[in-house]
Amino acid sequence: MMTADLALALLINRTSAFYDANPPVYMTYTEHTRVTAPTLGRAQSIDRSIAVRAADNFAVMQDLPNGEQRTGQAFPIVAYFDPLSNFNFGYFANLKRVDITIQRGRPYVFPIPEPDPSVNVVVPYSSYWAATYAPDSTDAALHLLIEPTPRVQHGLYPAEVLEDPSTQLPAHIEMRAVEGDEAFSLDYKVIDGHWVIVHGSFSATEHAAFLTFKVVADITFSDIAFPSEPPDPRLAGTSAPSPTP
């Protein structure tokens, strides 16, 4: 079996290539978000229909069943997103709202040496992530556990990656903060040739007045489709208009 570092690099390269080669132009779906604060014993549900232009994450959103309509970044997170990439992420949640902001960057591509018959062993390593195999990992379905190296002082890192053996792309990715307890996990499927999020969970400790409490947002995406034409006239064009609150 190859080293876990090499297996992770190859999986990331495979994911980056597929993500770049198969972007949807438009997506429509329904999101169901359940926000809970367990220590406070409170919960709130948020349901919206989403129509989004994938390239710049500009969306038209309708509160369900017959509520307010707004525009802006797809709530609470765009379903076309590769966390194994260079991105900026912000998260805040309470029982009245969920704010998740994403600036998607370029996917990572790790340079892998070509086979050389004169070389007996190639030992790859990452300066930032230390990967190991989970006990249930196999060649057909990788399950990798990852820790940040001392070089990583802040930000998010991929703590766990589980491969779908049928697509050889990640089926589950868990991201954790190096400092603090902020974390999110995403579950993926390939639908109509696109690698997209079908479920996510976000959690962090929040502070309000004299209270400190953990908030968890659980999101499910359903009825995912990929229209070839703008599903809303406001999604036509290539640059995002100003969002509405």
N, C-alpha and C positions, 0 to 999 in steps of 0.2 A: 504494500500500500504506500502511496506517495505521502510525503509529509503533509501535515494539516495546513501549514502556511502555503504550500504550493496548491493544495486543493482549494483553499479559500481564494487565492489569486486567480485561478482558472475559472472558478465559479463567478467571481466578480466580472472578469473579462467577458465571459459568456453572457452574463446578464446585461452588461453595458452594450454589447453588440446588438443583442435582441431589442433592447429598449430604444436604442438609436434608430434601428432599422424599421421598427414597426409602430411608429407613433400614430395614434388616432388624430383626426382633424377636429372632430367634435365628439362629445360624449353626453349622453343623457342617462340619468339614474335617479333612484329615490334613496335618500339617506335617512336612517333611523338612529338617532342619538339618545342614549340614556345617560344622564349625568347624576352621579350619586356622591354624597358626602357621608360615608358610613358612620363616622363618629358623631355626626349631628342627627343621624336618622332621617335624612331627607333625600329626595330624588326628584328629578324633572326629566320629561321627555321632550325632544325637539325633532320634528319630522319635516323634511323639505324635499321637493322635487328640484333637481339640478340639471341645468343645461350649460355646458362649459366648452369653451374653445381651449383645447388642450395645450396649444403652443405657449400661451401666455397666462393660462389659468384665469381667464376672465369668464365669469359665470352669471347667469340669470337664475335666481332662486325664488321659489314660491313656498311659503309656509303652508303646510297641509293641516286640515283639508282645504280651507278657503281663506287663508290668512294673507299677510303682507307679502309683497314682492319686492326684491332688492337685487342689486348687482354688486359685484366685487369678486374677491377670491372665492373659489368653491368652498362651501361650508361642509364640515369643519376642516376638511383637507381634500385636495383634488385626488381623484382616484387613479390618476396617472402620475406616479411619483416613484423615483428610484432612490431609496435611502442609502444605497451603496454608492454614493456620489458626493460631489462637493456641493453642499447646500447650507442655507441659513434657516434656522427654525426658531419660532417663538410660540409659547403655550401659556395660556391663562384660562382658568375655568372656575366658575362658581355656579350656583343653581339657577342663575338668571341668564348666563351667557357662557359661550365657549369661544375663545379667541385663539386660533391657530394660524400663524403666518408662516409661509414658506417662500423662500427664494431658491428655485431650483438651479443648480449649476451643472457643470459637465460631469458625466459619469467617469469613474476612475477606470483606467486601463493600466494594468501592471505589465511591464516588459518581461517577457519570458524568453530565455535563451533558446535558440534552435538546437535540436539534438546534435551532439558532436561525438562521433565514434571514438575520439581520442580521450574523452572525459568519462571517468568511471561514475562519479557521483556529482550531482548538482544539488546544493542545499540552499533553497531560497529562504528569505526571512523578511519580516516587516519590521521597520523601526518603530511603528506605532501600535500595531495590533499583534498580540500573541495568541495564536489559534491552537486549539487542541480538538481531538475527536471526542464527541459524546459517546457514552458506552453503547448506544444503539446505532451508531453510524455504520453505514455499509458503503461499498463502492457504488452501488446502484442508487442509494439515497443518502447523501452526505448529511450529517448533523454535526455542526461545528459550534464550539463554545469559544468565546473570544474575551480576552482581558486587555485593557490598555497597558502599554508599556510606560515606564517612568517619564518618557518624553512627552506624553499626553497630559497636559495640565488642566484642560477644561474642554467643554463641548460634549458632544454625543459620540458614542462609538457603537458598532454592531456587536452586541453581547452574545447573540445566538442567531444562527442561520440554519434553516432546515430546507433541504432540496426536494423538489417534486421529481420523482424518478421518471415520470412520463414526459416532462418537458426539459429536465435538467436546468431548471431555473428555480430561484427561491420560492418556496411555498409559505414560509414564515420567516420574518425578520424581527428581532427585538433590539431596540436601541435604548441605551441607558446613558445618563449623564455621568461624567467623570466626578463632578462635584454635585452633591445634593441627590434627591431621590426621583428627579424627573425621568420618566421613561415612557416609551410607546412601543407597541408591537403591531405589526401589519401582516395580514394573511392575503395571499395572492392566488389568482387563477389566470390561465390564458383563455380569453374569451374572444372568439372571432379573430384570432391571430394577434391579440394585444394582451400584454402582461399587466394586469390591473389589480387594484386593491378591492377585496370583497368584504373585509372586516378589519377593524382597528380598535385599539384600546390605548388611551392616554391617561397618565396619572402624574400627580405632583402634589406636594404640600403647599397650601396657600395660606396667606396671612391676611386677616381682615379685622381691623380694630384690635380687640384683645383676644381674638380667636386665632388658633392655628389648627388647620384641619386638612385632611387629604381629600382631593377631589379626583374621581375617576370618570372618564367619559368613554363609553363603549359605543362604537359606531358600526352599523351594518349597511352595506350598499346592495341594492337589489334592482332588478329590471334594467340592467346595464345594456345600453345600445350605443351604436356608433354611426350616427347619421352622416351621409356624405355631403349634405347641404346644411347651412346654418339652421338649427331648430328654432332659433329666435332671430329676428332681424338685427337685434343689437349685437349679435355675435359675428356678423359679417365684418370683413376687414381683417387687418393684421395687428392693430394696436389697441390696447384696452382703453375704453373711455373711463371717465372718472367714476369711481364706485359710488353707490348710494347706500346710506346707512340702513 
